Amino acid sequence: MAEAEALEADCDMFKEPMKKRRRSYRDQQFQAFPSAEQSALKEYEKLDSRTRRVLSNTYQKMIQSVFLDDSIPSGVKYLINRLLALIEKPPLEPIYVGLLGSTGAGKSSLINALIQQAMFLPVSGESICTSCIVQVSSGCCEQYEAKIHLLSDQEWKAELKDLTMLLQRADGPRGEEVDMWARDDAAEEAAQKIQMLYGPGAQRMRYEDLLRMKPQGRIPTSRTITLKAEEAGDLSVKLDPYIRTQRSDWNGESAETQIWPLIKYVEVILPKSALIPEGVVLVDIPGTGDFNNKRDEMWKKTIDKCSVIWVISDVERVSGGKAHEDLLNESIKACQRGFCRDIALVVTKTDKLHLWEYLRERKMENQAIQSQREAVLQRNEIIKLQKNRILKEKLKRKLPADSKVLDASNLVYTVSAHEYWQQALLTEEESEVPKLREYIRKRLLDKKRRLVTKYVTEAFGLLLLTDTFNSEESLLPEHFNVGSLRRFVEEKLELLEKAIEQCFACMEQPLQAGVQGARASYRRTLRTCLVRSRGNQGFHQTLKAVCLKNGVYASRTLARIDLNGALSQPIYDQIDPVFGGIFRDGKPTGSALMLHIEAFKHSLEEKMAEIGKRNSWKYDEYKRGFLIQEISAILGGLEGHILRRKRKIYESVTSSIQNDLKPCYEEAAQITGKKACERMKDVIRRGVERQVAEGMFERAQERMWHQFRQLKHGITEKVKGSITTMLTLATPQGDGLYKELADVRREQKEMEKLHRSLREVAENVQLRRGMQDFLLRMSPSKAGPHETKL
């Protein structure tokens, strides 16, 4: 196995780096930014592209110098593989902005306004809504393009089986149909999908019969449909049938509309946009999940990969709506388990206001407000103040007090896509669409600055390493006792392991308290989930859907039902602030995991500085710089590993409960006949009682601890292996590490210049930003759309 990995690593060295993007495109990709920000981005882009060119030249020279050699020293392999990894590193990881909201909340209308394309995505009305996740981004293509990804054949068969089981009727004692319940929303949705794909009456057919039928729509074997158009309107017409759901009359639908139940998600790529920069992906995330396992898993993963989440709510439903609260809670969970760093509430359709009702409700008849515009602006400010306070309090209960999201100046936006286009009541700025665009641009600029700074610094350190292999002198002096340094590292690693254990230990008390709370409240939770005030009418098939999906029913149009999540919620109520404190990315405190890793890094850096001083290294600054830079690169890679493991740790409690209750869900799902709904409830109740008595919540607690232990082990093993490799490279060259390589002094000098220019670019950015802010403050404020100055 090790030999195979080594051979694969050797082959990787001779891979060709990714081709550079065309130079002619660079000037066009920043047109979404104001001139000051454009200049800053161009400077960072120039630094990035020049660094890549230097790395590519160095890589080619390295390859040529070892290409014919029978054996390549391990240090040189390390260098070449590191060069290739840096060259192929993407210039910018996309920023995903998730628009999360119920049907009709205004997500599609907002995206249309942000991209300046009215009616590009279908807008929800009485008969239509967006039926799947839609990702919208701008790229280097000249045309408008959409890729429609379909469920695989196996994925659809699995869903079809569940849909037909959901629609099974109860049979009476003599085989006669006893339909004791009115058709509920779960059944309506199931029937709609089957009927749309196979035609009228298909919802009454058996699963085996449907498998033999040919779907009405045209399904490509590749399971991907690509659409292209020269104009936005033309692509919108082509795309519309695929991403809308017809909810009332499906007779006479086109072949495209007929396959919407098979669609997993849609990617839309716009040509170079003057409004949404390349590197930003707007994601329309409809509803609260999906009945299909794959689509529902994608719904959760899409939320988790968003670094920004905007919870979209209609101004008339922003107060007291359960779906709105559920989505807000889901967004906060994304902060815990995913990549989300910013949450905001975006209140839409804020132009809606009945003036006299508003004045009467607020008892303001005698006040100065006499126009619709004044009332809308005042109402929007009131909403911002109220919702900002409520949202901040909610976030404080769930997240650490020093989380970055709590420092945000704007947690609530009041938006009107209608007024953005019409400007009958509000100016373009007052519609707040431009404010959201500005937020996106600032996020992208800040991310680009951080990535380029890190990239150039890492490249500079790597070029210093090439100098080491071109000389007999090692990074560490000949007489240096390497054994003592290794012992120092081992001691620090032991301290790091203990620090991580102490960091995780702060979860013990809240986790235990949460388990006690869950044991005390599970019966009350079951009553809330299983008992309906209007009885079982319209609930039977919804409950069956919950059981078919192991305790979770997700619908595009209704609130999400998650029995496992409800049972585990008392645990999360206790652990959330502490969990967030461990994995925080804001100002570090004693409980933050990354703080202990940073302390370990700092101790190694100090040791390297001490070695350099004591031994009077030649080119001391560069050598110390390389070693410190490699330590940063090694430990910096841990952040991604920790983020990926974080989701598994956080979800381990709910996953454990779901796994323990799976047998009772499966038993309940098979129940048919008279009083099936009550019998299903009894099976679930008995199953939960039995599992609680056998330690269901305690097992969930232990499984979370197991995940924490695995993370600790992964961190220490990764650090140990990487630091050992680095020390091997730094020791005196006597074990075959040395190799006379090509002359790269020219590249080293150029890289040194680029590294020095980082500070200059940062200073220029600050200067331009200051000038821009000054000019904005000095500019006169705009009047309303119909106001004139005297």
Secondary structure, DSSP 8 states (H G I E B T S, - for coil): -HHHHHHHHHHHHT--------HHHHTTTTTTS-HHHHHHHHHHHHHHHHHHHHHHHHHHHHHHHHTT-S---HHHHHHHHHHHHHHTS-S---EEEEEEE-TTSSHHHHHHHHTT-TTSS----SS--B-SEEEEEE-S-SSEEEEEEE--HHHHHHHHHHHHHHT---B-TTS-B---S---HHHHHHHHHHHHHH-TTGGGS-HHHHHHS--SS---TTSEEEEEESSHHHHHHHHHHHHB---S--TT--TTGGGGGGEEEEEEEESS-SSS-TTEEEEEEETT--SSHHHHHHHHHHHHH-SEEEEEEETTTTTT-HHHHHHHHHHHHHHHHSS--EEEEEEE-TT---HHHHHHHTT-TTSS--SHHHHHHHHHHHHHHHHHHHHHHHHHHHS-TT-GGGG-S-SEEE--HHHHHH-SSS-TTTTTHHHHHHHHHHHHHHHHHHHHHHHHHHHHHHHHHHHHHTSS--SS-TT--HHHHHHHHHHHHHHHHHHHHHHHHTTHHHHHHHHHHHHHHHHHHHHHHH--TTTTTTTHHHHHHHHHTTTEE--SSS--EEHHHHHHHHHHHHHHHHHHHHT--SS--TT-HHHHHHHHHHHHHHHHHHHHHHHT-TTHHHHHHHHHHHHHHHHHHHHHHHHHHHHHHHHHHHHHHHHHHHHHHHHHHT--STTHHHHHHHHHHHHHHHHHHTTHHHHHHHHHHHHHHHHHHHHHHHHHHHHHHHHHHHS-S-SS--------HHHHHHHHHHHHHHHHHHHHHHHHHHHHHHHHHHS-----TT----
